[in-house]
Amino acid sequence: MTPEQRQKTLQATVSAVLGVPESSVTDDTSPDNVSGWDSVKHLNLVMALEEAFGTSFSPEETMDLTSAKLMRLILEEKGI
């Protein structure tokens, strides 16, 4: 997966789960600026990311997925 494909898939997944436009998903997207991002949405987002990228996240990684930037960095660390 190219970095561009990863970014597009990440944006689409975050958009679909959180109900925000894809164009508004940036590195700064986080629970601090997305009003509907609660604990249930967070778990839904983690599961959607696992499905979209064919991976799984450890409990520690799940807790660290608190912004689109951190999601991207964790996916990069996994070689995705």
N, CA, C and O atoms as a Tinker XYZ file with bonds, in Angstrom:
   320  protein
     1  N      0.857000   -1.176000    0.000000    73     2
     2  CA     0.000000    0.000000    0.000000    64     1     3
     3  C      0.901000    1.236000    0.000000    63     2     4     5
     4  O      1.817000    1.355000    0.813000    81     3
     5  N      0.624000    2.140000   -0.917000    73     3     6
     6  CA     1.409000    3.369000   -0.976000    64     5     7
     7  C      0.976000    4.318000    0.146000    63     6     8     9
     8  O     -0.116000    4.170000    0.695000    81     7
     9  N      1.816000    5.275000    0.482000    73     7    10
    10  CA     1.409000    6.259000    1.495000    64     9    11
    11  C      0.113000    6.982000    1.117000    63    10    12    13
    12  O     -0.701000    7.296000    1.985000    81    11
    13  N     -0.072000    7.240000   -0.162000    73    11    14
    14  CA    -1.292000    7.910000   -0.616000    64    13    15
    15  C     -2.519000    7.022000   -0.420000    63    14    16    17
    16  O     -3.572000    7.491000    0.010000    81    15
    17  N     -2.374000    5.733000   -0.740000    73    15    18
    18  CA    -3.476000    4.795000   -0.540000    64    17    19
    19  C     -3.806000    4.642000    0.939000    63    18    20    21
    20  O     -4.974000    4.582000    1.323000    81    19
    21  N     -2.758000    4.579000    1.767000    73    19    22
    22  CA    -2.969000    4.464000    3.204000    64    21    23
    23  C     -3.724000    5.686000    3.721000    63    22    24    25
    24  O     -4.669000    5.551000    4.499000    81    23
    25  N     -3.310000    6.876000    3.292000    73    23    26
    26  CA    -3.961000    8.104000    3.746000    64    25    27
    27  C     -5.419000    8.149000    3.299000    63    26    28    29
    28  O     -6.294000    8.521000    4.081000    81    27
    29  N     -5.685000    7.779000    2.062000    73    27    30
    30  CA    -7.049000    7.792000    1.530000    64    29    31
    31  C     -7.933000    6.796000    2.290000    63    30    32    33
    32  O     -9.072000    7.113000    2.633000    81    31
    33  N     -7.408000    5.593000    2.552000    73    31    34
    34  CA    -8.162000    4.581000    3.293000    64    33    35
    35  C     -8.404000    5.042000    4.724000    63    34    36    37
    36  O     -9.490000    4.844000    5.269000    81    35
    37  N     -7.395000    5.654000    5.328000    73    35    38
    38  CA    -7.540000    6.170000    6.688000    64    37    39
    39  C     -8.616000    7.252000    6.739000    63    38    40    41
    40  O     -9.481000    7.232000    7.615000    81    39
    41  N     -8.562000    8.186000    5.809000    73    39    42
    42  CA    -9.562000    9.255000    5.773000    64    41    43
    43  C    -10.961000    8.687000    5.568000    63    42    44    45
    44  O    -11.903000    9.101000    6.244000    81    43
    45  N    -11.103000    7.756000    4.655000    73    43    46
    46  CA   -12.413000    7.173000    4.370000    64    45    47
    47  C    -12.959000    6.422000    5.583000    63    46    48    49
    48  O    -14.151000    6.504000    5.878000    81    47
    49  N    -12.102000    5.699000    6.280000    73    47    50
    50  CA   -12.530000    4.919000    7.442000    64    49    51
    51  C    -12.944000    5.833000    8.590000    63    50    52    53
    52  O    -14.000000    5.639000    9.192000    81    51
    53  N    -12.120000    6.824000    8.892000    73    51    54
    54  CA   -12.446000    7.768000    9.963000    64    53    55
    55  C    -13.739000    8.511000    9.629000    63    54    56    57
    56  O    -14.593000    8.702000   10.495000    81    55
    57  N    -13.876000    8.923000    8.387000    73    55    58
    58  CA   -15.069000    9.633000    7.937000    64    57    59
    59  C    -16.316000    8.778000    8.128000    63    58    60    61
    60  O    -17.325000    9.252000    8.650000    81    59
    61  N    -16.245000    7.522000    7.704000    73    59    62
    62  CA   -17.409000    6.637000    7.776000    64    61    63
    63  C    -17.824000    6.363000    9.221000    63    62    64    65
    64  O    -19.015000    6.367000    9.534000    81    63
    65  N    -16.864000    6.128000   10.091000    73    63    66
    66  CA   -17.188000    5.778000   11.476000    64    65    67
    67  C    -17.657000    6.996000   12.269000    63    66    68    69
    68  O    -18.606000    6.908000   13.048000    81    67
    69  N    -16.993000    8.124000   12.070000    73    67    70
    70  CA   -17.303000    9.305000   12.879000    64    69    71
    71  C    -18.343000   10.224000   12.244000    63    70    72    73
    72  O    -18.805000   11.174000   12.876000    81    71
    73  N    -18.710000    9.942000   10.991000    73    71    74
    74  CA   -19.735000   10.742000   10.333000    64    73    75
    75  C    -19.294000   12.158000   10.010000    63    74    76    77
    76  O    -20.082000   13.100000   10.094000    81    75
    77  N    -18.021000   12.302000    9.639000    73    75    78
    78  CA   -17.503000   13.610000    9.223000    64    77    79
    79  C    -17.059000   13.512000    7.767000    63    78    80    81
    80  O    -16.750000   12.420000    7.290000    81    79
    81  N    -17.022000   14.645000    7.050000    73    79    82
    82  CA   -16.573000   14.590000    5.656000    64    81    83
    83  C    -15.117000   14.129000    5.551000    63    82    84    85
    84  O    -14.286000   14.487000    6.385000    81    83
    85  N    -14.817000   13.337000    4.528000    73    83    86
    86  CA   -13.445000   12.878000    4.318000    64    85    87
    87  C    -12.478000   14.047000    4.249000    63    86    88    89
    88  O    -11.362000   13.975000    4.763000    81    87
    89  N    -12.919000   15.127000    3.607000    73    87    90
    90  CA   -12.042000   16.282000    3.427000    64    89    91
    91  C    -11.680000   16.954000    4.752000    63    90    92    93
    92  O    -10.712000   17.712000    4.818000    81    91
    93  N    -12.450000   16.681000    5.804000    73    91    94
    94  CA   -12.151000   17.300000    7.097000    64    93    95
    95  C    -11.235000   16.444000    7.963000    63    94    96    97
    96  O    -10.832000   16.874000    9.044000    81    95
    97  N    -10.903000   15.247000    7.508000    73    95    98
    98  CA   -10.033000   14.363000    8.271000    64    97    99
    99  C     -8.582000   14.720000    7.964000    63    98   100   101
   100  O     -8.086000   14.484000    6.862000    81    99
   101  N     -7.914000   15.295000    8.965000    73    99   102
   102  CA    -6.514000   15.688000    8.851000    64   101   103
   103  C     -5.736000   15.059000    9.999000    63   102   104   105
   104  O     -6.311000   14.363000   10.836000    81   103
   105  N     -4.431000   15.301000   10.039000    73   103   106
   106  CA    -3.621000   14.799000   11.151000    64   105   107
   107  C     -4.147000   15.279000   12.490000    63   106   108   109
   108  O     -3.968000   14.606000   13.505000    81   107
   109  N     -4.788000   16.428000   12.504000    73   107   110
   110  CA    -5.283000   17.021000   13.751000    64   109   111
   111  C     -6.623000   16.457000   14.208000    63   110   112   113
   112  O     -7.076000   16.784000   15.305000    81   111
   113  N     -7.265000   15.624000   13.403000    73   111   114
   114  CA    -8.561000   15.059000   13.774000    64   113   115
   115  C     -8.391000   14.194000   15.030000    63   114   116   117
   116  O     -7.601000   13.250000   15.052000    81   115
   117  N     -9.151000   14.542000   16.070000    73   115   118
   118  CA    -9.037000   13.845000   17.349000    64   117   119
   119  C    -10.335000   14.012000   18.136000    63   118   120   121
   120  O    -11.217000   14.764000   17.721000    81   119
   121  N    -10.457000   13.323000   19.260000    73   119   122
   122  CA   -11.662000   13.508000   20.083000    64   121   123
   123  C    -11.828000   14.955000   20.552000    63   122   124   125
   124  O    -12.935000   15.375000   20.891000    81   123
   125  N    -10.745000   15.707000   20.573000    73   123   126
   126  CA   -10.815000   17.108000   20.999000    64   125   127
   127  C    -11.602000   17.980000   20.033000    63   126   128   129
   128  O    -12.153000   19.005000   20.433000    81   127
   129  N    -11.661000   17.582000   18.757000    73   127   130
   130  CA   -12.353000   18.427000   17.788000    64   129   131
   131  C    -13.420000   17.701000   16.969000    63   130   132   133
   132  O    -13.931000   18.247000   15.991000    81   131
   133  N    -13.758000   16.472000   17.367000    73   131   134
   134  CA   -14.866000   15.740000   16.751000    64   133   135
   135  C    -15.841000   15.401000   17.870000    63   134   136   137
   136  O    -15.575000   14.538000   18.707000    81   135
   137  N    -16.958000   16.084000   17.869000    73   135   138
   138  CA   -17.876000   15.987000   19.002000    64   137   139
   139  C    -18.435000   14.583000   19.233000    63   138   140   141
   140  O    -18.715000   14.228000   20.378000    81   139
   141  N    -18.603000   13.788000   18.203000    73   139   142
   142  CA   -19.192000   12.466000   18.376000    64   141   143
   143  C    -18.206000   11.366000   18.709000    63   142   144   145
   144  O    -18.595000   10.202000   18.811000    81   143
   145  N    -16.930000   11.707000   18.881000    73   143   146
   146  CA   -15.891000   10.698000   19.114000    64   145   147
   147  C    -15.860000   10.359000   20.599000    63   146   148   149
   148  O    -15.131000   10.977000   21.376000    81   147
   149  N    -16.660000    9.371000   20.981000    73   147   150
   150  CA   -16.700000    8.919000   22.364000    64   149   151
   151  C    -16.067000    7.532000   22.442000    63   150   152   153
   152  O    -15.499000    7.053000   21.461000    81   151
   153  N    -16.161000    6.893000   23.593000    73   151   154
   154  CA   -15.498000    5.604000   23.776000    64   153   155
   155  C    -16.055000    4.514000   22.868000    63   154   156   157
   156  O    -15.305000    3.663000   22.389000    81   155
   157  N    -17.352000    4.534000   22.632000    73   155   158
   158  CA   -17.956000    3.530000   21.746000    64   157   159
   159  C    -17.500000    3.763000   20.305000    63   158   160   161
   160  O    -17.144000    2.815000   19.606000    81   159
   161  N    -17.511000    5.015000   19.863000    73   159   162
   162  CA   -17.038000    5.323000   18.500000    64   161   163
   163  C    -15.565000    4.970000   18.365000    63   162   164   165
   164  O    -15.125000    4.527000   17.304000    81   163
   165  N    -14.801000    5.164000   19.435000    73   163   166
   166  CA   -13.378000    4.832000   19.386000    64   165   167
   167  C    -13.201000    3.337000   19.125000    63   166   168   169
   168  O    -12.394000    2.945000   18.282000    81   167
   169  N    -13.944000    2.510000   19.839000    73   167   170
   170  CA   -13.840000    1.062000   19.618000    64   169   171
   171  C    -14.308000    0.690000   18.216000    63   170   172   173
   172  O    -13.702000   -0.163000   17.569000    81   171
   173  N    -15.382000    1.322000   17.740000    73   171   174
   174  CA   -15.847000    1.076000   16.369000    64   173   175
   175  C    -14.782000    1.482000   15.360000    63   174   176   177
   176  O    -14.570000    0.805000   14.355000    81   175
   177  N    -14.115000    2.597000   15.642000    73   175   178
   178  CA   -13.059000    3.068000   14.744000    64   177   179
   179  C    -11.889000    2.099000   14.730000    63   178   180   181
   180  O    -11.351000    1.799000   13.664000    81   179
   181  N    -11.492000    1.613000   15.874000    73   179   182
   182  CA   -10.387000    0.646000   15.948000    64   181   183
   183  C    -10.739000   -0.612000   15.144000    63   182   184   185
   184  O     -9.918000   -1.103000   14.369000    81   183
   185  N    -11.943000   -1.127000   15.327000    73   183   186
   186  CA   -12.356000   -2.329000   14.583000    64   185   187
   187  C    -12.411000   -2.056000   13.079000    63   186   188   189
   188  O    -12.015000   -2.907000   12.281000    81   187
   189  N    -12.895000   -0.886000   12.690000    73   187   190
   190  CA   -12.967000   -0.535000   11.266000    64   189   191
   191  C    -11.564000   -0.404000   10.678000    63   190   192   193
   192  O    -11.330000   -0.824000    9.545000    81   191
   193  N    -10.632000    0.171000   11.429000    73   191   194
   194  CA    -9.250000    0.288000   10.951000    64   193   195
   195  C     -8.614000   -1.089000   10.811000    63   194   196   197
   196  O     -7.899000   -1.346000    9.842000    81   195
   197  N     -8.868000   -1.972000   11.767000    73   195   198
   198  CA    -8.330000   -3.331000   11.679000    64   197   199
   199  C     -8.833000   -4.025000   10.419000    63   198   200   201
   200  O     -8.068000   -4.695000    9.725000    81   199
   201  N    -10.116000   -3.863000   10.127000    73   199   202
   202  CA   -10.687000   -4.487000    8.935000    64   201   203
   203  C    -10.148000   -3.850000    7.655000    63   202   204   205
   204  O     -9.778000   -4.553000    6.716000    81   203
   205  N    -10.104000   -2.526000    7.621000    73   203   206
   206  CA    -9.672000   -1.817000    6.416000    64   205   207
   207  C     -8.215000   -2.089000    6.070000    63   206   208   209
   208  O     -7.850000   -2.132000    4.895000    81   207
   209  N     -7.377000   -2.274000    7.099000    73   207   210
   210  CA    -5.949000   -2.442000    6.855000    64   209   211
   211  C     -5.466000   -3.872000    7.073000    63   210   212   213
   212  O     -4.275000   -4.146000    6.929000    81   211
   213  N     -6.371000   -4.788000    7.419000    73   211   214
   214  CA    -5.992000   -6.189000    7.582000    64   213   215
   215  C     -4.963000   -6.398000    8.680000    63   214   216   217
   216  O     -4.012000   -7.162000    8.515000    81   215
   217  N     -5.157000   -5.720000    9.793000    73   215   218
   218  CA    -4.218000   -5.824000   10.896000    64   217   219
   219  C     -4.986000   -5.895000   12.207000    63   218   220   221
   220  O     -6.217000   -5.855000   12.218000    81   219
   221  N     -4.266000   -5.999000   13.292000    73   219   222
   222  CA    -4.889000   -5.899000   14.610000    64   221   223
   223  C     -4.004000   -5.008000   15.462000    63   222   224   225
   224  O     -2.803000   -4.886000   15.226000    81   223
   225  N     -4.620000   -4.392000   16.453000    73   223   226
   226  CA    -3.913000   -3.481000   17.340000    64   225   227
   227  C     -3.868000   -4.068000   18.738000    63   226   228   229
   228  O     -4.838000   -4.660000   19.211000    81   227
   229  N     -2.733000   -3.896000   19.389000    73   227   230
   230  CA    -2.600000   -4.317000   20.784000    64   229   231
   231  C     -3.427000   -3.375000   21.655000    63   230   232   233
   232  O     -3.819000   -2.299000   21.203000    81   231
   233  N     -3.694000   -3.770000   22.896000    73   231   234
   234  CA    -4.416000   -2.859000   23.796000    64   233   235
   235  C     -3.713000   -1.502000   23.931000    63   234   236   237
   236  O     -4.369000   -0.462000   23.995000    81   235
   237  N     -2.381000   -1.519000   23.974000    73   235   238
   238  CA    -1.635000   -0.267000   24.081000    64   237   239
   239  C     -1.824000    0.593000   22.834000    63   238   240   241
   240  O     -2.040000    1.801000   22.931000    81   239
   241  N     -1.743000   -0.036000   21.667000    73   239   242
   242  CA    -1.945000    0.707000   20.418000    64   241   243
   243  C     -3.368000    1.260000   20.348000    63   242   244   245
   244  O     -3.577000    2.391000   19.910000    81   243
   245  N     -4.333000    0.468000   20.778000    73   243   246
   246  CA    -5.727000    0.915000   20.769000    64   245   247
   247  C     -5.887000    2.191000   21.580000    63   246   248   249
   248  O     -6.604000    3.103000   21.169000    81   247
   249  N     -5.232000    2.262000   22.714000    73   247   250
   250  CA    -5.310000    3.452000   23.551000    64   249   251
   251  C     -4.584000    4.637000   22.915000    63   250   252   253
   252  O     -4.925000    5.789000   23.183000    81   251
   253  N     -3.582000    4.359000   22.070000    73   251   254
   254  CA    -2.794000    5.426000   21.439000    64   253   255
   255  C     -3.438000    5.975000   20.170000    63   254   256   257
   256  O     -2.981000    6.991000   19.646000    81   255
   257  N     -4.480000    5.334000   19.668000    73   255   258
   258  CA    -5.114000    5.776000   18.420000    64   257   259
   259  C     -6.041000    6.970000   18.681000    63   258   260   261
   260  O     -7.250000    6.889000   18.467000    81   259
   261  N     -5.461000    8.060000   19.139000    73   259   262
   262  CA    -6.258000    9.204000   19.572000    64   261   263
   263  C     -6.237000   10.385000   18.611000    63   262   264   265
   264  O     -6.751000   11.457000   18.931000    81   263
   265  N     -5.652000   10.195000   17.449000    73   263   266
   266  CA    -5.712000   11.215000   16.400000    64   265   267
   267  C     -5.404000   10.538000   15.075000    63   266   268   269
   268  O     -4.817000    9.457000   15.037000    81   267
   269  N     -5.801000   11.179000   14.002000    73   267   270
   270  CA    -5.516000   10.612000   12.682000    64   269   271
   271  C     -4.007000   10.509000   12.458000    63   270   272   273
   272  O     -3.538000    9.574000   11.809000    81   271
   273  N     -3.247000   11.467000   12.992000    73   271   274
   274  CA    -1.794000   11.421000   12.847000    64   273   275
   275  C     -1.220000   10.199000   13.551000    63   274   276   277
   276  O     -0.384000    9.495000   12.987000    81   275
   277  N     -1.663000    9.943000   14.780000    73   275   278
   278  CA    -1.161000    8.776000   15.507000    64   277   279
   279  C     -1.588000    7.479000   14.837000    63   278   280   281
   280  O     -0.837000    6.504000   14.837000    81   279
   281  N     -2.789000    7.459000   14.264000    73   279   282
   282  CA    -3.226000    6.281000   13.516000    64   281   283
   283  C     -2.285000    6.020000   12.351000    63   282   284   285
   284  O     -1.848000    4.891000   12.128000    81   283
   285  N     -1.979000    7.083000   11.609000    73   283   286
   286  CA    -1.075000    6.960000   10.460000    64   285   287
   287  C      0.297000    6.471000   10.905000    63   286   288   289
   288  O      0.873000    5.587000   10.271000    81   287
   289  N      0.822000    7.029000   11.977000    73   287   290
   290  CA     2.153000    6.641000   12.449000    64   289   291
   291  C      2.178000    5.185000   12.912000    63   290   292   293
   292  O      3.134000    4.465000   12.624000    81   291
   293  N      1.160000    4.750000   13.613000    73   291   294
   294  CA     1.107000    3.351000   14.068000    64   293   295
   295  C      1.003000    2.408000   12.874000    63   294   296   297
   296  O      1.645000    1.358000   12.851000    81   295
   297  N      0.196000    2.782000   11.881000    73   295   298
   298  CA     0.109000    1.960000   10.673000    64   297   299
   299  C      1.454000    1.908000    9.958000    63   298   300   301
   300  O      1.851000    0.853000    9.462000    81   299
   301  N      2.158000    3.035000    9.901000    73   299   302
   302  CA     3.489000    3.049000    9.280000    64   301   303
   303  C      4.454000    2.139000   10.036000    63   302   304   305
   304  O      5.243000    1.422000    9.420000    81   303
   305  N      4.394000    2.167000   11.375000    73   303   306
   306  CA     5.251000    1.302000   12.175000    64   305   307
   307  C      4.979000   -0.171000   11.898000    63   306   308   309
   308  O      5.886000   -1.000000   11.975000    81   307
   309  N      3.726000   -0.496000   11.575000    73   307   310
   310  CA     3.354000   -1.875000   11.259000    64   309   311
   311  C      3.734000   -2.251000    9.817000    63   310   312   313
   312  O      3.572000   -3.400000    9.406000    81   311
   313  N      4.236000   -1.276000    9.061000    73   311   314
   314  CA     4.631000   -1.538000    7.681000    64   313   315
   315  C      3.475000   -1.553000    6.713000    63   314   316   317
   316  O      3.560000   -2.151000    5.640000    81   315
   317  N      2.393000   -0.897000    7.088000    73   315   318
   318  CA     1.201000   -0.855000    6.236000    64   317   319
   319  C      1.193000    0.439000    5.454000    63   318   320
   320  O      0.275000    0.682000    4.671000    81   319
